[in-house]
Amino acid sequence: AVAKLGALECPAVAAYEARSTESDADAASSKAKATAYLDLLHSLQSKSPKNGSFPLWRAQCYAQRRRFAAAQRACGEVLQVTGSRGRWRDEAPRTLAVILASRMSLELGDVEAASKKLSVALRADPSAEAIKRAFNQLKKIRKHIKSAAKDLDKTYNKRALEALHEALKLTTAYDLKTGALRGKLMMNICIATARVRRHEQALIDCNEAIELSKVELDGLFKD
């Protein structure tokens, strides 16, 4: 029964992915089901406090509902339960929790925080393959962002634009639900484009950055 529970998708996800067509009554019903699902997981966790799967499933449900801060806290609970010693297997709750927590940081537009979460896990087990793959993928984005920042400081604007566009391309692999990270990159693209006197394109880039940065605040920082 527990294994089947873990395979279930958080019932509230439909309320967020189909909001434009879902009625208020259906959305309320979906939210109620998700609340019941989360309450059940809390209850099971209290009975098996050393099982990292229950807080992981809660974190996944929060993530699907776009409650990113709550998801990160639940991921932290997984690590409190499992600890960091020993081998980090790819499908272990703590491995999945760290990767999810890193992704939640990306949803909030924070590449450095996302990278730090993965690097801490790698220090615990440098041979953790799933963590290494996630870290190396993110490392490419960080490299371009850092390079662009240095170039912008030195007014090497064309070179900065190349790096920023490369970083922007790499973000598509994550299929992020928010535009927070892409919005930050687009804002820097806007600045660099304006500096090379492509003002019409800079205006377009700035408008896109503003649209992408319109992150829903509900659930991001508190339950």
C-alpha positions in Angstrom: 0.0 0.0 0.0 2.8 2.4 0.8 4.5 1.6 -2.5 1.3 2.4 -4.3 0.9 5.6 -2.4 4.3 6.8 -3.5 3.5 6.2 -7.1 0.4 8.5 -7.0 0.6 12.0 -8.4 -0.2 14.8 -6.1 -4.0 15.4 -6.7 -3.6 19.1 -6.8 -1.4 19.3 -9.8 -4.3 19.5 -12.2 -5.6 22.6 -10.5 -2.4 24.4 -11.5 -1.8 23.0 -14.9 -5.4 23.4 -16.1 -6.5 26.5 -14.3 -7.7 28.2 -17.4 -10.3 25.5 -18.1 -11.0 24.2 -14.6 -14.0 25.5 -12.7 -13.6 27.0 -9.2 -15.5 24.0 -7.8 -13.1 21.6 -9.5 -10.1 23.6 -8.4 -11.4 23.6 -4.8 -12.0 19.8 -5.0 -8.5 19.2 -6.3 -7.0 21.3 -3.6 -9.0 19.4 -0.9 -7.7 16.1 -2.3 -4.1 17.4 -2.2 -4.6 18.5 1.4 -6.0 15.1 2.4 -3.0 13.4 0.6 -0.5 15.6 2.5 -2.3 15.0 5.8 -2.0 11.2 5.1 1.7 11.5 4.5 2.1 13.5 7.7 0.3 10.8 9.6 2.4 8.0 8.0 5.6 10.0 8.7 4.7 10.3 12.4 4.3 6.5 12.6 7.5 5.8 10.6 9.8 8.8 11.5 12.9 7.2 10.0 11.3 6.6 6.6 12.6 9.3 4.1 10.0 8.5 1.5 7.1 10.2 3.2 8.7 13.7 3.4 10.0 13.2 -0.2 6.5 12.5 -1.5 5.3 15.6 0.4 8.0 17.6 -1.2 7.1 16.3 -4.7 3.5 17.2 -4.1 4.4 20.7 -2.9 6.6 21.1 -6.0 3.7 20.1 -8.3 1.5 22.6 -6.6 4.2 25.3 -7.1 4.7 25.7 -3.3 8.5 25.8 -3.9 9.6 27.0 -0.4 7.4 24.3 1.2 9.0 21.7 -1.1 12.5 22.8 -0.1 11.6 22.5 3.6 10.2 19.0 3.1 13.4 18.0 1.2 15.3 19.2 4.3 13.3 16.9 6.4 14.3 13.9 4.2 18.0 14.7 4.9 17.3 15.1 8.6 15.8 11.6 8.6 18.4 9.8 6.4 21.6 11.7 7.2 24.4 12.1 4.8 26.7 9.2 5.5 27.2 6.2 3.2 26.6 5.8 -0.5 24.0 8.0 -2.2 22.1 5.7 -4.6 20.3 7.2 -7.5 16.8 6.3 -6.4 17.4 6.9 -2.7 15.0 9.4 -1.1 17.8 11.7 0.0 19.3 11.8 -3.6 15.9 12.6 -5.1 15.3 15.2 -2.4 18.6 17.1 -3.0 17.9 17.1 -6.8 14.4 18.3 -6.2 15.6 21.0 -3.7 18.1 22.2 -6.3 15.4 22.4 -8.9 13.2 24.5 -6.5 16.0 27.0 -6.2 16.0 27.2 -10.0 12.3 27.8 -10.0 13.0 30.8 -7.7 15.8 32.0 -10.1 18.7 31.2 -7.8 21.4 29.3 -9.7 24.0 29.6 -6.9 21.7 28.1 -4.3 20.8 25.3 -6.7 24.4 24.5 -7.2 25.3 24.7 -3.6 22.7 22.1 -2.7 24.2 19.6 -5.1 27.8 20.3 -4.2 27.1 19.6 -0.5 25.7 16.2 -1.5 28.7 15.5 -3.6 31.0 16.2 -0.7 29.2 13.5 1.2 29.5 11.1 -1.7 31.7 12.1 -4.6 30.6 9.0 -6.5 26.9 9.7 -6.5 26.1 9.5 -10.2 22.7 11.2 -10.2 24.0 14.1 -8.2 27.0 14.4 -10.5 24.9 14.5 -13.6 22.7 17.2 -12.1 25.7 19.2 -10.9 27.5 19.0 -14.3 24.4 20.1 -16.1 24.0 23.1 -13.9 27.7 23.8 -14.0 27.4 24.7 -17.7 24.8 27.3 -16.9 26.8 28.8 -14.0 29.9 29.0 -16.2 28.1 31.1 -18.8 26.4 33.3 -16.2 29.6 34.0 -14.4 31.4 34.7 -17.7 28.7 37.1 -18.7 28.8 38.9 -15.4 32.6 39.5 -15.8 32.2 40.7 -19.4 29.4 43.1 -18.4 31.6 44.6 -15.7 34.4 45.1 -18.3 31.8 46.3 -20.9 32.6 43.4 -23.2 29.0 43.5 -24.2 29.0 41.4 -27.3 30.8 38.6 -25.6 28.4 38.9 -22.6 25.5 38.5 -25.0 26.9 35.3 -26.4 27.3 33.8 -22.9 23.8 34.9 -21.8 22.1 33.4 -24.8 24.0 30.1 -24.3 22.9 30.1 -20.7 19.3 30.8 -21.8 19.4 27.9 -24.2 20.6 25.5 -21.5 17.7 26.5 -19.1 15.2 24.9 -21.6 16.3 21.5 -20.5 14.8 22.0 -17.1 11.2 22.8 -18.3 10.8 25.3 -15.3 7.3 26.3 -14.3 8.3 29.9 -13.5 10.2 32.4 -15.6 12.3 33.7 -12.7 15.6 32.4 -13.9 15.0 33.2 -17.6 13.7 36.7 -16.5 17.0 37.4 -14.8 19.0 36.3 -17.9 16.8 38.3 -20.2 17.3 41.4 -18.0 21.0 41.1 -18.4 20.5 40.5 -22.2 18.5 43.7 -22.3 21.3 45.7 -20.6 24.0 44.3 -22.9 21.8 44.9 -26.0 21.2 48.5 -25.0 24.9 49.0 -24.6 25.6 48.0 -28.2 23.0 50.5 -29.2 20.4 48.0 -30.4 17.7 50.0 -28.6 14.6 48.5 -30.2 15.7 45.0 -29.5 16.7 46.0 -26.0 13.2 47.3 -25.4 11.8 43.9 -26.6 14.2 42.0 -24.3 13.2 44.2 -21.3 9.5 43.6 -21.9 10.1 39.9 -22.1 12.2 40.0 -18.9 9.4 41.7 -17.1 6.8 39.2 -18.3 9.0 36.2 -17.3 9.7 37.7 -13.9 6.0 37.8 -12.9 6.3 34.9 -10.5 3.2 34.0 -8.5 4.0 34.8 -4.8 1.4 32.6 -3.3 3.1 29.6 -1.7 6.7 30.6 -2.7 7.8 31.8 0.7 5.2 30.4 3.1 2.6 27.7 3.3 
